[in-house]
Amino acid sequence: MSKSIRVDSEIGTLQRLLIHSPDSGLGRVVPSKAQDWLFEDIVHLDTIRKKEYDYYVKLLLYFLDPEKIKGQLSKIDAPAAKRDFYKPEKEQFHRSEKVIELEWLLAEILDDTDIRQQLVAATCAIEGISMQMQNKLLGLTAQQLAKTMISGSLPDDGLLFPPIPNFIFTRDIGIVINEYLLLNKPAKKARRREALIAKYIFFNHPLFENFQENIIEIPDTYQHFLLPRDMDDKKVTLEGGDVMVVSKDHVLIGVSERTSMEAAHQVTKLLFEHNIVKKVSIIRIPKKRDYMHIDTIFTQVKRNVWVMLGAFSKKALKHENADVIERILLSNKKEEKIHITQFKRKDIENPIYFDSLEELLIDISSNDLGVEGKVKMIYSGNNEFPFDSREQWTDSCNVLALKEGVVLGYDRNDKTVDAFKKAGFDIIHVEELLLKFESGELEPQKMTDTLILFPSAELSRARGGFHCMSMPILRKSIHD
């Protein structure tokens, strides 16, 4: 397996990424525990797999590893195939080294007896599992154990410990910044096992063996365990949805419901101390479930195009039936404020402040990426009330760039789709696109300025878009 790892932008052609397909744990989330496990609702497992996420895997393979899928669509999707193409334990599993399934990597490291014992012991300690059950887990095959560690279910279908349904959001377990890997520190108890599994994979799988010195772990604040409950900003919590690598010299860090100010502080220091980047912009957003991470309110589409929530723009919101005074008052609501501070490694004591998110994004396009013309903003819900906030909730701003200008989004966000059209983008549904790839009518490499739409009835209940469901580990540099 190739060991090349580097990411220096949000839009360079995607070449390798880590994903995790929805597992059986998703089908065990119950209403009374949904919010504890960070889901807004329960989802229908077969639908989220067969009619939504599987399209994502197929499209990624067409762009990144076409030899694994070209000419096989009808075979893969046949009822007799039983989705074995997507299951790491099956002989028919795609085993792509470019669209990399985390469960597959976990199973591979669990073949090592020492790693198996350490990870099982750590997991059982976190979950309060008896020694007797711990010994039973050690007797499973590597593939069975990997599935149990993620889904919480034993091979006999008994539920041993809670599922980790958020593992499909691989962006949050770590971020590659140039040739370094920054590990997360989840804010919520429901994600602790994810962080543990990810750490064992990154420190033990051969894929990352040449990068051990480049793995960055964020230390906790000294004597953090003595801090009172109300000092949340001093706790070190970080999730990958709050980190964006916008250029080889510039990283954005969000301070949000999930990422603390102390974590932003520690990461900034580490990035500067290791000479990884020259600039860090810290973006404080309201600590509201509506936003969660910075990638729920904006992502990049091209060097000169961004999609964002208009509430954080200087542009007035098109509020239905509102007069000028009402629009101005709505746009200045205290809870909607955003605070942006940019630090430069060589001049830390003189930070730069930005008045709006839009101002920062224009500065990135112009000064970091060399854009000379106008920078375009595509607004969630076409910046029309109430569609702006409705569609932001269902991840209109959370798109993933497969290459510059070719991005993935949800088909339910109609007004945002209209905004992409007005910005000059082609719109195509993933099912139609896959058929055109299969027939040779279209080729991934020749696509430009396109929004690819995916069905999303169940995925959107999980509160995460395609940016969340990807951890890029290799993109073609836009700086070469």
C-alpha positions in Angstrom: 0.0 0.0 0.0 1.4 3.4 -1.0 2.4 5.5 2.0 2.2 9.0 0.5 0.4 11.5 2.7 0.0 15.2 2.1 -2.8 17.7 2.1 -2.2 21.4 1.5 -5.6 22.7 0.4 -9.3 22.0 0.5 -9.7 21.8 -3.3 -6.6 20.0 -4.8 -7.6 16.9 -6.7 -8.4 14.2 -4.1 -6.2 11.1 -4.4 -6.7 9.2 -1.2 -9.1 9.4 1.8 -10.3 7.5 4.8 -14.0 6.7 5.0 -16.3 4.4 7.1 -19.5 3.0 5.6 -22.5 2.9 7.8 -22.3 -0.2 10.1 -24.9 -2.1 12.0 -24.5 0.2 15.1 -26.4 2.9 13.2 -29.4 0.5 13.1 -29.3 0.2 16.9 -29.6 3.9 17.8 -32.8 4.3 19.9 -34.7 7.6 20.3 -33.9 7.9 24.0 -30.2 7.8 23.3 -30.0 9.5 19.9 -28.9 12.9 21.2 -26.5 11.3 23.7 -24.9 9.7 20.7 -25.0 13.0 18.8 -27.7 12.0 16.3 -30.8 14.2 15.8 -33.0 11.2 14.9 -32.9 7.4 14.3 -32.1 6.4 10.7 -33.2 3.4 8.6 -30.0 1.4 8.0 -30.8 -0.2 4.7 -31.8 3.1 3.2 -28.8 5.0 4.4 -26.6 2.2 3.0 -28.2 1.1 -0.3 -29.9 4.3 -1.4 -27.5 6.9 -0.1 -24.0 6.1 1.1 -23.2 3.3 -1.4 -23.5 5.9 -4.1 -20.8 7.9 -2.3 -18.4 4.9 -2.3 -19.0 4.2 -6.0 -18.5 7.8 -7.0 -15.3 8.0 -5.0 -14.0 4.9 -6.6 -14.7 6.3 -10.1 -12.7 9.4 -9.4 -9.9 7.9 -7.3 -9.6 4.2 -8.2 -11.6 3.5 -11.4 -10.1 0.1 -11.9 -12.0 -1.2 -8.9 -15.4 -0.3 -10.3 -15.4 0.4 -14.0 -17.7 -2.0 -15.9 -18.9 -3.6 -12.6 -21.9 -1.5 -11.6 -24.6 -4.0 -12.5 -22.7 -6.8 -10.8 -22.1 -4.8 -7.6 -25.7 -3.7 -7.3 -27.3 -7.1 -8.1 -29.4 -8.4 -5.3 -27.4 -11.6 -5.2 -24.2 -9.5 -4.4 -25.7 -8.7 -0.9 -23.5 -5.5 -0.7 -20.4 -7.7 -0.2 -18.5 -5.1 -2.3 -18.7 -2.7 0.6 -18.0 -5.2 3.5 -14.4 -5.5 4.6 -14.9 -9.1 5.9 -16.1 -10.4 2.5 -13.9 -11.7 -0.3 -15.7 -9.4 -2.8 -14.7 -6.3 -0.8 -13.2 -3.6 -3.1 -10.0 -3.3 -1.0 -9.2 0.1 -2.5 -5.9 1.6 -1.4 -7.3 5.0 -2.4 -10.8 4.9 -1.0 -9.7 3.4 2.3 -12.2 1.8 4.7 -11.2 2.3 8.4 -12.7 -1.0 9.4 -10.3 -2.7 7.0 -7.3 -0.9 8.5 -8.5 -1.7 12.0 -8.8 -5.4 11.2 -5.3 -5.4 9.8 -3.7 -4.0 12.9 -5.7 -6.4 15.1 -3.8 -9.3 13.5 -1.0 -8.3 15.8 -1.4 -10.0 19.2 0.2 -7.2 21.2 -1.9 -4.5 19.5 -5.0 -6.6 19.9 -4.5 -7.1 23.7 -3.7 -3.4 24.2 -6.7 -2.1 22.3 -9.1 -4.6 23.7 -8.0 -3.8 27.2 -8.2 0.0 26.6 -11.7 -0.4 25.1 -13.0 -2.6 27.9 -11.7 0.0 30.4 -13.6 2.8 28.7 -16.8 0.8 28.4 -16.7 -1.0 31.8 -16.5 -4.5 30.3 -15.8 -7.5 32.6 -12.5 -9.5 32.3 -14.5 -12.6 31.3 -15.9 -10.7 28.3 -12.5 -9.2 27.5 -11.1 -12.7 27.2 -14.0 -13.6 24.9 -13.2 -10.6 22.6 -9.6 -11.7 22.4 -10.8 -15.0 21.0 -12.5 -13.4 18.0 -10.9 -13.2 14.6 -9.4 -9.8 13.6 -12.2 -9.0 11.3 -14.9 -10.0 13.8 -13.2 -8.0 16.5 -12.9 -4.9 14.3 -16.6 -5.1 13.5 -17.4 -5.4 17.2 -15.2 -2.6 18.3 -17.0 -0.2 15.9 -20.6 -1.4 16.0 -20.7 -2.7 19.6 -22.2 -5.9 18.4 -20.8 -9.4 18.9 -20.8 -11.9 16.0 -23.9 -13.6 17.5 -25.6 -10.2 17.2 -25.6 -9.4 20.9 -24.9 -5.8 21.8 -21.9 -5.6 24.1 -21.4 -1.8 24.3 -22.8 1.3 22.7 -22.3 1.8 19.0 -20.2 4.7 17.7 -22.5 5.9 14.9 -20.5 9.1 14.3 -17.6 7.0 13.0 -19.0 7.6 9.5 -17.8 11.3 10.0 -14.1 10.4 9.5 -13.2 14.1 9.1 -13.4 14.4 12.9 -10.8 11.8 13.9 -7.8 13.6 12.4 -6.6 16.1 9.9 -3.6 16.0 7.5 -1.9 19.4 7.4 0.8 19.3 4.7 2.8 16.2 5.8 1.7 16.2 9.4 -1.3 14.4 11.0 -3.2 16.2 13.8 -5.2 13.9 16.0 -8.5 15.0 17.6 -9.7 15.1 21.2 -13.5 14.7 21.1 -15.7 16.9 23.3 -18.3 14.3 23.8 -18.1 11.0 25.7 -19.9 9.2 22.8 -16.8 9.7 20.6 -14.1 8.6 22.9 -13.9 5.1 21.4 -13.6 6.6 17.9 -10.5 8.6 19.0 -9.0 5.5 20.6 -9.4 3.4 17.5 -8.1 6.1 15.3 -5.0 6.6 17.4 -4.2 2.9 17.3 -4.6 2.9 13.5 -2.4 5.9 13.0 0.3 4.7 15.3 0.3 1.1 14.2 -0.8 0.6 10.6 1.9 0.3 8.0 0.2 3.0 5.9 1.4 5.6 8.5 4.7 4.0 9.5 6.8 6.7 7.8 4.9 9.5 9.6 5.2 8.5 13.2 7.3 11.6 13.9 4.7 13.7 12.2 1.7 12.7 14.2 0.7 15.6 16.5 -1.2 14.9 19.7 -2.6 17.9 21.7 -1.6 17.9 25.3 -4.2 18.6 28.0 -3.9 21.8 30.0 -1.6 21.3 33.0 -3.7 20.0 35.9 -6.8 20.1 33.7 -8.5 17.6 36.0 -8.8 20.3 38.7 -10.7 22.7 36.4 -14.4 23.3 37.4 -17.2 22.3 35.1 -17.9 25.8 34.0 -14.4 26.4 32.5 -15.1 24.7 29.2 -12.8 27.0 27.3 -9.8 25.7 29.3 -10.5 22.1 28.4 -8.8 20.8 25.4 -11.3 19.4 22.9 -10.9 19.4 19.1 -12.8 17.8 16.2 -11.6 17.8 12.6 -14.7 19.6 11.3 -13.2 22.7 12.9 -9.9 22.5 11.1 -9.4 23.5 7.4 -6.1 23.5 5.5 -6.8 26.4 3.0 -3.2 26.6 1.7 0.2 25.2 2.5 0.9 28.1 4.7 -2.5 28.8 6.3 -4.8 26.7 8.6 -8.2 27.7 9.9 -9.3 26.5 13.4 -12.9 26.9 14.6 -13.9 27.5 18.2 -17.3 26.0 18.5 -19.6 23.7 20.4 -17.1 20.9 19.9 -13.7 22.7 19.8 -12.5 24.7 22.7 -10.4 27.9 22.8 -7.7 26.1 24.7 -7.4 23.5 21.9 -7.2 26.3 19.3 -4.5 27.9 21.4 -2.5 24.6 21.8 -2.8 23.7 18.1 -1.7 27.1 17.0 1.4 26.9 19.2 2.2 23.4 17.9 1.8 24.3 14.2 4.1 27.3 14.7 6.7 25.4 16.8 7.0 22.7 14.1 7.1 25.3 11.3 4.2 23.6 9.6 2.3 26.7 8.5 2.9 30.5 8.6 -0.6 31.6 9.5 -3.5 30.4 11.7 -6.9 32.0 11.7 -9.1 31.2 14.7 -12.8 31.5 14.0 -15.1 31.7 17.0 -18.7 30.8 16.1 -21.7 30.7 18.4 -21.8 27.5 20.5 -25.1 26.3 19.0 -26.2 22.9 17.8 -27.2 24.6 14.6 -23.5 25.1 13.6 -21.5 22.4 15.5 -18.3 22.9 13.4 -17.0 25.6 11.0 -17.5 23.2 8.1 -21.2 23.4 8.7 -21.3 27.1 7.9 -18.8 27.2 5.0 -16.6 25.1 2.7 -14.5 25.8 -0.3 -15.5 25.1 -3.9 -12.8 26.7 -6.0 -9.9 29.1 -5.5 -12.4 31.9 -6.0 -15.7 30.3 -4.9 -17.0 29.4 -1.5 -20.3 28.2 -0.2 -21.4 29.8 3.1 -24.3 30.7 5.4 -25.3 34.3 4.8 -25.9 35.0 8.5 -22.1 35.4 8.7 -21.8 37.6 5.7 -22.1 41.4 5.3 -24.6 40.8 2.6 -28.2 41.5 3.8 -30.5 38.5 4.2 -33.5 38.3 1.8 -36.0 38.0 4.6 -39.5 37.4 3.2 -41.9 40.3 4.1 -39.2 42.1 6.0 -38.5 45.8 5.6 -35.1 47.4 5.7 -35.0 48.0 9.4 -36.0 44.4 10.2 -33.4 43.0 7.9 -30.7 45.1 9.5 -31.8 44.1 13.0 -31.9 40.4 12.1 -28.5 40.5 10.6 -27.0 42.0 13.8 -28.4 39.6 16.3 -25.9 39.1 19.0 -25.9 35.3 18.9 -25.1 35.3 15.2 -21.8 37.1 15.7 -18.5 35.6 14.6 -15.0 36.6 15.8 -12.0 36.0 13.6 -8.4 36.5 14.8 -5.4 35.7 12.5 -1.9 35.0 13.9 1.3 35.0 11.8 4.2 32.9 13.0 6.7 35.7 12.6 4.6 38.4 14.2 2.4 36.7 16.8 2.0 39.8 19.0 0.2 41.7 16.2 -2.8 39.6 15.1 -5.2 40.7 12.3 -8.9 40.9 12.9 -11.6 40.3 10.3 -15.1 41.8 10.6 -16.9 39.0 8.8 -16.4 35.5 7.5 -16.8 36.7 4.0 -13.9 39.1 4.4 -11.6 36.3 5.6 -12.6 34.0 2.7 -11.9 36.8 0.2 -8.6 37.4 1.8 -7.7 33.7 1.5 -8.6 33.6 -2.1 -6.8 36.8 -3.0 -3.7 36.6 -0.8 -3.1 32.9 -0.2 -4.3 31.5 -3.5 -3.5 34.3 -5.9 -7.0 35.0 -7.2 -7.0 38.3 -9.1 -10.6 38.7 -10.1 -13.8 38.7 -8.0 -14.3 36.1 -5.3 -17.8 34.5 -5.5 -19.9 33.5 -2.5 -22.7 30.9 -2.9 -25.1 31.3 -0.1 -27.0 28.6 1.7 -30.7 28.7 0.6 -29.8 31.4 -1.9 -29.7 33.7 1.2 -33.5 33.6 1.4 -35.3 33.3 4.7 -36.2 30.7 5.9 -34.4 28.5 3.4 -31.0 29.7 4.4 -31.1 28.2 7.9 -33.3 25.2 6.9 -30.8 24.1 4.3 -27.7 24.9 6.4 -29.2 22.5 9.0 -29.2 19.8 6.2 -25.6 20.6 5.2 -25.9 22.9 2.3 -22.6 24.4 3.3 -20.9 21.1 4.0 -19.6 20.1 0.5 -16.5 18.0 -0.4 -14.3 19.0 -3.4 -13.1 15.9 -5.4 -11.2 18.4 -7.5 -11.4 22.1 -7.9 -14.9 23.1 -8.8 -16.4 19.5 -8.6 -18.2 19.1 -5.3 -20.7 16.8 -3.6 -23.8 17.9 -1.9 -27.3 16.8 -0.9 -30.3 16.9 -3.3 -32.7 18.2 -0.7 -31.2 21.7 -0.6 -33.2 23.1 -3.5 -32.5 26.8 -3.0 -28.8 26.2 -2.6 -28.8 24.2 -5.8 -30.4 27.2 -7.5 -27.6 29.4 -6.1 -25.0 27.0 -7.6 -26.8 27.2 -11.0 -26.7 31.0 -10.9 -23.0 30.8 -10.2 -22.5 28.9 -13.4 -22.3 25.3 -12.1 -23.7 22.3 -13.8 -26.0 20.1 -11.7 -26.2 16.4 -12.0 -27.6 13.6 -9.8 -25.1 10.9 -8.8 -27.2 8.0 -10.1 -27.3 9.6 -13.6 -23.6 10.4 -13.4 -22.5 6.9 -12.5 -24.4 5.6 -15.6 -22.7 8.1 -17.8 -19.3 7.1 -16.3 -20.1 3.4 -16.9 -21.1 4.0 -20.6 -18.1 6.3 -21.2 -20.3 9.3 -22.0 -18.5 11.3 -19.3 -15.1 11.0 -17.7 -14.3 12.1 -14.1 -11.0 13.8 -15.1 -12.8 16.0 -17.7 -15.5 17.3 -15.4 -15.4 21.0 -14.3 -17.6 23.3 -12.3 -20.2 20.7 -11.2 -22.4 20.1 -8.1 -23.1 16.4 -7.8 -26.3 15.7 -5.9 -26.9 12.7 -3.6 -30.1 11.4 -2.0 -30.1 12.4 1.6 -33.3 11.6 3.4 -31.5 9.4 6.0 -27.9 10.8 5.9 -29.1 14.3 6.6 -30.7 13.0 9.9 -27.2 12.3 11.1 -26.2 16.0 10.8 -23.2 15.7 8.6 -22.4 16.3 4.9 -19.7 14.9 2.6 -17.0 17.2 4.0 -17.7 15.5 7.4 -17.7 12.0 5.8 -14.2 12.3 4.5 -10.7 12.4 5.8 -8.4 13.3 2.9 -4.9 12.0 3.4 -3.6 12.9 -0.1 -4.5 15.7 -2.4 -2.7 16.9 -5.5 -1.0 20.2 -4.5 -2.5 23.3 -5.9 0.8 25.1 -5.3 3.0 23.0 -7.6 
